[in-house]
Amino acid sequence: MSQYQTVRESKRGRRASIQPLKPLANLPHDLLENVFSFLPIREAIEASMVSTRFKKSWHLNRKFNFGKDFSLRFSREDLIAVVDGLFNSHRGEHIQTFQLQIDPLGAEEFLDKWLEICIQKGIEELDLYFFQSGYSLSADFVDNLKALRTLKLVHCDFQLPPVMNSMRFLSTLVLWQLNLTEDKLDTLIRYCKLLATLDLFRCSGIRHASICASSHRFFKLLKITCCSDLRGIMVEAPSLRSIFYYGHIPTIKFGSRVALHEAFFNFEPSGYRTYLQAPLLEQLTSDICNVTLLSTSALLPEGLTARHRGSDFREADYCFLNLREFQLFMEGGLFCNPYDIIMFIKHCPKLEKLFIDLNDYNLECGAYWELHQKPRLEKLHHYFNKLRVVKLNGFKFLRSELELVKILLQRAISLELLVLVTPKNGRTKLRSQDAPKYNLLFLTWKASPATKIVLYEHFNDKSCITPSHPKSWF
């Protein structure tokens, strides 16, 4: 608590005297108890040790947060004793949050008891992180979640009542590592009209995810990660602004009124050098063409590159008219090379920032590149007028990578900064005698004399230039 200060001018000078507010202990008891009740349980217990007057104030606590720090600090038996002791001694009328990380097997009776108390005291945020499956929330329990706003379940199954009369205020739904049927998902989305965030991680049993939220006004964020059974996603959500997806390429379709701001698609190939599902990627590109932030794996530009479409050999017809920042992950690429990358960003007329994570990938520059793609690029009369920042992580000074840098420097006429970062594995060592050669190459390539080119070792990257999307977001 900050102190209120009164400053008095003395006749001899501008000497100040400070008068503190009344001590904390002089505040009304009911006010203090209300303040303590909103602290997370660990902080509430520590605060109760300040004075004998506050000794039992944590019995009114509203935030039962027994997360990772508790599961690491206590044995399973001790953790059960601590949590049970708190529920038994709780005197407050409300429990706002119950967060628990534990192995549920053998603790079912305690869990039933604690969750029943949570229902009685109007639980708003329920976060159950179980280390293995085996416990399920009953339909009766779910039916009584009248005030719930946040539900996070890991390895925790649940049943829905025949008629949904609960979770009307639910805004955040996180379901990780559990069996999820399409009917369950459809019911939750249909009845939770205030839903803003849906996060699915390694949910089995669902093949076609239908996100029908056409009447939802607050649904902004959709995350789907590593759902191995998933084959199709249909999104009808005019309010949706962000989508994050990681996994194999499914059929992804959006309703006509979607207005995405950002998209993250880290696609994994189905197998080594397997057939690329180009039509699916072309349809997806058409649906997300208005995004301003885009992160994707190399399979997307590969699928859009020039190839036989019908009787013609041509590029896909698309344009990211509003895209300002693009992040490309080369990991998982099949045939990607500088041609695919350059032709993709050619369709992004307002692109300002480009991030490429090369990782251990070697750009494909074989005979097809030499005979067909490289000559086409040399004849390309296109300049990246808006591109200001380029960062290449995992840069190994390979010939194919230098070809990419050459094209970018020659075509980005307003480029301000090019950052090259060596790989994590540390195998790339730039010899001091090679530096003048590369400096001369970069100097002759860059179209803008103002372009600054910097090189960092991976462990010493001081560029402070990072993409808006972290690579690992789940």
Disulfide bonds with the S-S distance in Angstrom:
none
